[in-house]
Amino acid sequence: ERYQREQAWTWEHQALIRARPVAGSVRVGEAFCRLREEILGRPRELATLRGEVEEMREKMREELGPRDGDFQPKQSPGGIVDIEFLVQFAVLAHCASHPQIGRFTDVIRICEELGRAGLIAIGDAQALAEAYRELRALVHQRFLRGEEAAVVFDSAAVQSLIARLQAQLSA
């Protein structure tokens, strides 16, 4: 608890969004959920948060991104990780004033909550969730077939949506 409250980095709070108890003591699980709610619900300075999230995403892209120019569903611009980082930014940025967006741990339901909370348009929430579903399906299908990670996917619309929503959520 002390580490999360006093020393954890922004990327660790991003990871906390996806975290949930799955086994063990009910008492410990409940304590974890209270701490998670507290940490996610902290007010944050938007410009600082956006800079930290973008910096971590850029580091990941440099280390894990495609080197050959092919589109990889997870790491390429407009891919899974870009959507996840946008959603994580939204939760950390706005959970203090809209606690319902921190309730779920999965991207799809968080997108739905962002729309319901009025933080983004319902249509944008649906488009973001659908792009995420499509990209995840591509990854799973290719993995099950033993195929390479690169795919043909027009990510321009997703990249544009992410950029527009990032600006909207940062205002």
N, C-alpha and C positions, 0 to 999 in steps of 0.2 A: 504494500500500500504506500509506504513512504517513498519507494523508488518511483512509482507511477505519479505520485503527487509532486515530487520535488526534483527528480532527475531525468525522467524519461524524455526521449527526443520525440519530435513530431512524428517521425516514421513509426515509432513504437505506439503512439496513440492511434495512428492510422491502422496498425495491426490490431489494436484493441477493438476496433469497429467490427472486425470479423470474428473475434474471440467469443466463445461461449463455453460454459461448463458442459461436459458430456458424461462424466462419471465421477464417482467419489462422494464425499460427504455433502449432504444437502445443505448443511450449515455453511460450509466453505463455498459451495456454489452460489448460495444466496449472498454471501459477503462479496464474492467476486462481482456478481451482477450489480450490487449497490455501488461498488467502486467504479465499475465500468460506466454506469450511468452518471456518476459524479464527474469523472474525468471527461467523458464526451460532452457533458453539459457545461463545461467551463466556457466563459466568454473568452474569445480570442481576437487579437488584432488581425484583421483580414489581410492587409498587405504583407505582414510578416509571415502569416500562415501560408499564404499563396506562394511566397518566395521559397519557403522551406519545402513545400510539397513539390513545386516545380524543380527545385534543385535535386531532390531525391529522385524524381522521375528521370531527369536528365542523366544522372549517374547510372541508373539502371539501363537506360537506353544505350549509353556508351559501352557498358560492360556486356549487356545481354542482347542488344539489338542486332538485326540482320546486317551483315557486312557486304552482302552481294546485291543489295537493292531489291531483292524479292520481298514480297509481303509475308510477314509471319504474324499469324493471328494474335499471338500474345504480346509481342514486344514492339511491333511496328507502329508508327504513328496512326492513330485511329483504331488501334487494336484493344484487346481486352484490358491490358494494364492501364492504358490511357483512360478508359471508361471507369475502371476501379479507382484510379487516383482522383478523377473528377468527383465521384460519389463520396469518396473519403474526405476530400476537401469540403464538400457541401455539408457533411455531417459535422465535422470539426468546426466549421465556420458558423453553422446555424442551429446546432442542437441546443444551445443555451436558450434561444427564443422559440424553438420548435422541437421540444423533447421527443415527439413522436417519431422523428426521423432517425433517432438513435435506437429505437426499439428492436429493429431486426438486424441480423448479421449478414444477410445476403444482398447482393447488388440489385437484384430484380425488385425485391420488396422495398428496398430503400428508395429506388427510383420512383416506385408507386407513391411512397410517403412524401417524397419531395414534391410530386405533383399535387397530392392532396393538401399539402401544407401551403400550396401557392408559391413555393419558392421557384418552381419552374412550371411551364405550361404542361397540362396533362398530355397533350400531344407530343411534346418534347420528351417527357418521362417515358411514354410508350415507345417512341422511336429509339431512345437510348437503351431501354430494356430489350427491345427487339434486336438491335444491333449486337448487344451482349449475348443474347441467346444464339444468334446466328454464328457469331464467332466461336462461342463455346462448342456448338455442334460441329463446326469445322474441325476444331482441335480434336474432339473426341472421335469423330469419324476417321480422321487421318491416322490417329494413334492406333485405333483398332485395326486398321488396314496395314499398319506398319509403314506408312508413307512419310515422306519428308514433311517438315513443318510448314514450308512455304506453300502458299495457295494463291489463287487468283481471287481478289476481293477488291472492290472499288471502295476504298476507305475515305475518299474525298468528302463525301457527305457526312460521315461520322466525324472526321476531323473538324469540319466546319461547325457541326452541332456542338462538339466538345468546346471549341474555342468560344462560340457564342454563349454557351451556358457558363463557362468559366468566367467570362466577363460579367455576365448577369449576376452570378453568385458572389462575385468579388465586390460588387457595388455597394 
